[in-house]
Amino acid sequence: MKYLTGYPEPLLAQVRQLLAQNRLGEHLRQRYPQRHEVRSDRTLFDYVQDLKADCLRSSEPLNKVCFDNKLHVIRNALGTHTSVSRVQGGKLKAKREIRIAALFKDTPPEFLKMIVVHELAHLRVREHDKAFYQLCTHMEPNYLQYEFDLRLYLTHLEASAQPAAN
């Protein structure tokens, strides 16, 4: 349960019990029955821009937002934010990009929002510190719950992908 390191042992025991009973997936489906409608890079860009306009109006503009098939959970990257600076003439131009793992094309809207909020927060705060998480919870009050539930979802995906032991 690598996605849940650092959580209290009583909570981990509950997760282990759900996994042993093969009920973690059903628990998550009951909690998050809907799937979002954001399927293309264009709709993702619009979705992110709307959220950015609501919460981070004064931050630098985004040049690109897309789903990325190359981002893998194994590399601990569910999303990335990059800023590339180039000199053009006498000016320094910066391009900002957000890439979201393609895994999020088929998840509940809460999980997509959580990862987008996370990456948008990095436009203002680079480190995962107190100010970062305060900004995340400002943009999405249920951010911490969604993050935990996403970790449960990743744990479920990992457990269901492994063959059963004999």
N, C-alpha and C positions, 0 to 999 in steps of 0.2 A: 504494500500500500504506500508506494513512494510519493503519491500526490497528497498524502495526508500526514506527512511527518510534521511534528511540532504540535499536533492537536492533542488534547487530553486523552489519557488512556480509557476512561469510561466511554467516551465518544467513539474511539477506535474499536472498542469491544462491541458496541452496537453495530458498527459497520461490518465487522468480521462476522457477526451473527447473521446479518442480512445477506452477506456473500455466501455463507455456508448454507443458508436456506434457499439460495438462488432467488432472492426477493429484492435485491437492490435495484435492478432494472425496473421492476414493477412499481416500487416505491417512487422512483424518479418519474415514471410515466404518469402516475397519479398526481404527483405534485406539479408537473409541467406537461400537460396533455397536448398543448398546441405546438406547431412548428411555424417558424416565421416564414414570410413570403419573400425575403431578400435572397434572390438566387443569382443575380448577375453582378458584375463589377459596377455597372452603371447605377443600379439600384442601391448597391452598397455605398457608393460614393455619395449619392443623394441622402441616404440614411445617416451617414456620418456627418455630412455637412449640416443637416437639420439639427442633429444633437449638438454639434459644435456651435451653431448659431444660438441655440438656447442657453448653453452653459459657458462657452469660451469665446465670446464675440471678439474680444480684443487680441486673441492669439493669432499667430502667423497663419496665412492661408495654406491649405493643403493642395498639392499639385496632383496627387494620385492616391487613390484608395482602391484596393483590389483584394480578391481572394487569391491565396497563393498555395498551389499544390505542393510546393517544395518545402513549406514549413511543416515540420513534424514535431509531434509531441515529444518524441524521443530526444530531440535537441532542446527541450524545454522552451520551445517558442510556439506560443499559440497565436501570437501577433507580434509585429515589429513596427517600430517607427524609425524612420531615418531622415536625416537632413544632409543633403549633399550641397556643398558650396562650390561655386565655380566663378572664376573671373571672366566677365564678358565686357570687353572694352576696359573702361576705367571703373566699372562697378562690380561689386561682389553680389552675385545672385545665389539665393538659397532655394532649394526645392525640398519640400517635405512630403514624405510618403508614409502611408500606413498600409501594412499588409496583414491580412487576417487569414489564419490557417483555413484551408478548404473544408476542414472538419466542421466548421461553423455554418456551412451551407444547409445542414440538416439537423439543426438543434432548436431547442425552444428559444423564443425571442429574448427571454431573460438572459440566456447565456451569450447570445450575440451582443446584447446591450452591454453586458458586463465586460466583455473583451474590448469592445469599442471604447467604452468609458476608460478602461485601463490605458489603452494606447493614446487616447486624447489627453489624459492627465499627464502623460509624458511630454506633451508639448510645453507644459509649464514647469513640471518637476521631474527631473531626470532619475533621481534615486527613489527606491521604495522605502520612504521614511514616513514619519507621522503626517507631514504636510501633504504627501502624495495621497495617502489613504483618506485624509480629510477632504481633499479635492474629489476623489472618487465617490465618497459618500455624499458630497454636495451634489454631484451630477446624478447619482443614483442612490437614493437613501437605503435601498436593500442590497447594495454592492457586496458587502461582506457575506451575506447569506447566499447570494448568487455565486460568489467565488467558491464558497465551501461546497455548494451543490454541484458546481462544475467539476470540482475535484472529485466528488463522488461519482459523477458521470464518467470521468476519465478512468477512475478506478474500476468501474463497471465494465467499460470497454476493454480495458486491459485484462480483466479477469475472464470475460466471456471469449476473448480471442485465444486464450491458452487452452491447450488440450487437457482434459481431465486426467488426473494421476490414476494409475492402476493400483 
